[in-house]
Amino acid sequence: MLIGEVARRSGVSARMLRHYESLGLLRPSGRTGSGYREYSGEDIRRIFHVESLRSLGLSLREIGRALDDPGFTPSALVDDLIGQTRERIAAETELLTRLRRIDAAEPAGWEDVLQVVATLQALGSKSAAARQRAALSSAGEVPVPVEALVEAVLREEDPSVAGALRWALARSGGGGTALLAEGLGSPVAAVRERAVQSLAEMPDGAATAQLRDALAHPDAVVRGQAALALGTRGAAEAVPILLDMIVAGRNDTDAADALSVLAGDGAAADRIATGLTGRLADETTRAPARVRLTQALADIPGSTASRALEELSQDGDRAVALTATYLLRLRDAR
């Protein structure tokens, strides 16, 4: 079979067949009387072998080794190809993500494109100062896409930079709530905490809804941060978690402050005071927790809290009794 017929049937151009020959990958078995290359059935099979190996990403040199070296084993080479392919996919995915984020910023011209690219690069900088500047500048004329801000805040370890990123997210006009909610499901505790802290600073109703859902989260830190944020928003369903925090001694001062905010009207104050006294009466509540619960009654207005403190002033635990007595005096002074 002559080279033109081989090219037509195999889909490999005559030029490429000659290139294979020049590299020693393929040698026609014969020549016609006129000197034209003539390919045998075995030559055709080798062409298909070469093309098959090329489709796997092997270089022509590697293909020559694979076909001609009897001692060549494919396992190591295939492992290398898998690694190279993964790296290539990761690089292409990163590029696609960057392009989508540039498109989401709706740049009006190339200056805007360059500004977005520079900000995205700065958000990934090793310099905390550069990352912070990028966060603070993200609310400019060409804002950074919310996806990039969420990704940055979830990985940020520097408290100052994280604060700037949360500020930028809160000013972004929404859109990052769902992405932050995904962060609550991260297997990394620090990422979950950053996600709930960011949701706590977002003022929209969607963030409040996510915080309500987070009250049932298996991570106590997430539940606590959500309860503190909801407490400042007047959400009464945060009360049980806030009481848990006081008993556990985890951000108990902040939890008590949140309860005092929630106790804004008489009915709410009575419910909260009843909840505190219920935990005080629980036999499983340890002595230090009982003191913290007593202290939390200090800023709960109303007669229910006052009566509870009067009873606690006679408590068998001296620390509780002294604390209650002191708080009663402060209430009388006010």
N, C-alpha and C positions, 0 to 999 in steps of 0.2 A: 504494500500500500504506500503510495507516494505521499509526500508531506502535505500537499493540499487536501487530499482526501482525509488524512489523519486529523488535520486541523478542523475540517468540517464536521467530522463525526465525534471528535473528542471535545470540541469547544475551546481548545487551546490554540492560540494563534500560531501561524508558522514562525513568526518572529520569536515568540516565547519558546517554541520547540528548538529553534536554533540556539537560543540563550541557554536552555537546559543542556544542550550538547556541548556548548563552550565551557560549561561548568563541570562537565563529566557526569551529570545526572542521568543523561539519556544518550545512548549511542545507537543509531539505526543499525540493524543487523546486516544490511547489505546495501549495495548500490546497483542501479540499473546499468545497462550497457552504455547509456549516455551520461552516467555519473550522477544521476539523481538519487537522493536518499530513498531507501526502501525500508519500511517498518514492518516487522513481523507481529504476529499476535502477542508474543511475549513482550515486545516493545510497547504495544498498546496498553497492556496490563500495567507496565511500569509507569506509563504516563498517568493512568488513573490512580496509581499508588501515590505518585508525587502530588497530584492535585488533592487527594484526600488528606495527606499530611499537611499540605499548605492550609487547608481549611481549618486545621486545629491551631494554626498560629505558629507552626514551626518555620524557622528560617530555611533557606535552601541548603545551607551548609549542614544544618541539623538533619534535614531530610536525606542528604547524601550519607551521613553516618548511619541513620536508621535503616537505610536500604542495603548498605554495602558492608557494614561492620557486623560480623557474625556474633561478636561478644557484646553488642550494644543492647542494653536493657531499657525499656521505655519508662519504667516507674519513676526514676528520678526526674527525667525530662518532663513527664506529664505533671509531676508535682510542681516543677518550676513554672510550667505553663498555667497551671491553676492559680499560682501566686501572682503571676504577671497579669492574668486576666482579671483577678479580683482588684488589683491595684488600678488597672485601666478603668474598670467599672466604677470604682470609688472616685477616681479623678473626673470621669465623665458625669457622674451623679452630682459631684460638687459643682462642676461647671453649670449643669442644668439648673441646680438650685440657685446659683448666683444670677443666672440669666432671668429666671422667673422673678426673683426679687427685684431686679432692675426694672423688669416689665411692670411689676406691681406698683412701683414708685411713679409710673406714668411720666417719665422724663420728657420734657419739651424739646430738648436738644442734647447735643453731645456733651455740653458743659454739665448738664444735669446728670447724665450717665456717669461721667467721670467723678462727680461729687458723690453719687451713691456708691460707686466702686471704692472710692477712698474711705468712706465711712464704714462700709462693710469690712474692709481690710483692717481698719483701726479697731473695730469691735473684736477682731481676732488677734490683736497685737499681744505680745508678751508684756508690754508696758501697761501697768494699771492706770497710769496717768493718761495714756493715749486712749485706752478703753473708756475712761470716764469722760474725756473730752468728746469722744464720738457719741456717747450716750446723751450728753447735754446738748449736742448740736443736732441731734436727730429730729428735733421738732422744728427744723428750719423750713425754708421754702420747698425743698425737695425732701420730704420725710423718709426715713428708713422704713422699709416694710416691717409690719408687725412680727412676721415670722422670724426675722433676723433678731429683733429685740427679745422675743421670747426665748429663742435658742441661746442668746447671750446671757440672759438673766438666770437661766436654769443651770448654766455651767459656771457662773461667776462666783469666785471664792472670796474676793476682796469686798469687805462690807461697804466701803465708800462707793465703789463702782456699782455694786449691786443696788444700792440706794438710788444712784443716778439712773440706772436702767429701769427700776420700778417707777421712778418719776416719769421717765420717758414713755413707758407703757401706759401709765395712767392718763397721759396727755395725748395718747395716740388716737383717741376717739373710738376705742373698742376694737373688737376683732381678734384680740389675743386670748380671750377668755377660754375658748374651747381648747386652744393649744396648752394653756396653763393647766387646764383640767386633766389633760393627758399626762402632764408632768406629775400630777398627784398619784398616778399609777406606776411611777418609776420604781424599779427595784432598789434604787439608791436613796437612802434616807435624806441625804443632804439636798438632793434634787426635789424631793417631795416637799421639804420644808421651804425651799426657795419658791416653789410653785404656790404654796398656800400664802406665803408672805406677799407675793405679787398680787394674788387675787384680793388680798385684804386691802390693798391700796387702790384697787380699781373701783371707781364709784358707780358703775352701771348695775342695773338689775340683774343682768346675766351673771356677773361675778357674785352677787349676793346669793343667787340660786345655787351656784357651785359651792359656795361656802356652807350653805345649809346641807347640801349633800355630804360635804366633808365631815359633818358632825358624826356620821356613822363610819368614818374611815377607820381601818384597823390600826393605824399609826396614831398613838396617843398625842404625839407632838402636832400632827396635822389637825387632829380634833381640837386640841387646845388653841392653836392659832386661829382656827376657824371660829371657835366660840368667842375668843377675845374680839375679833373683828365684828362678829354679829352682835355682840353686846353693845358696841358703840353705835350700831345701827338700829338698836331697839328691838332685836329679834329675841322674843322670850324663849324660844326653843333652845337657846344656848345655855340656859340656866343649869340644867343637869350636868353638863360638861364642866361649867365653871365651878360648880360645887365639887366635882371630882378632882379638879385641879387644886382646890384649896385643901382637900383631904390628903392628896398625894404630895403636897408641898411643891408643886411644879408651877412656877409663875403665879404663886398664890396671891401675891400683892396685886398683880395686874388683874387677876380673876376677881378679887374683891372689889377693885375699882369698877370693873365692868358690871358687877352686880349692883353697885350703887347707882350706876347710870340707868340700868334697867328698872330700878325701883323708883321710877319717876312719879308714879301715881299710887294712891293708897292701896288699890287692889293688888298691883304688882308687888309693892313693898311687902304686903302681908304674905303673899305667896312665897317670896324669896326668904323672908324671915322664917316661915314655916319649914321651908326646905333646909335652911341652916340648922334649925333646932332638931329637925328629924335626923340629920347626920350626926349631930351632937349626941343624940339619944341612942344611936346605933351602937350595939355592944362591940362591934368589930372596929370602931373608930378608936385609934390610939390616942394617948394623951397629947402629944405635940399637935396632932390634927385638931383635937378639940379646942386647943388654945387658938389655933388659926381660925377656926370656925367662929369662935367667940369674937375675935378681933374683926372678922368680916361683918358682924352685926353692927359695928360702930356707925357706919354710914348708911344704914338702912333705916329710913324714917318710919314713923308710925307706932301705934300702940303695941302691935304684936312683937316687934323687935324690943321695945322697952320692957314688956313683961318677960320676955325671954331672958334679957340681961338681969332683971331682978331675981329670977329663979336661979340663974347661973351664979349670981353673987353668993349664993348659999351652997354652991356645988362642993362635993367632997374632994375634988381635985383643987388644991390650993392655988395652983397657977391659973386655972380657969376662973376661980372665985375672985382672985385679985384683979384679973384682967376685966371681968365683968363689972366689978365695983368701980374701977377707974373709968371705964367707959360710961357708966351711969352718971358719974360726976360731970364728965364732959358734956353729956346730953343735957343735964340740969343747967350747966353754965350757959349753954346755947339757948 
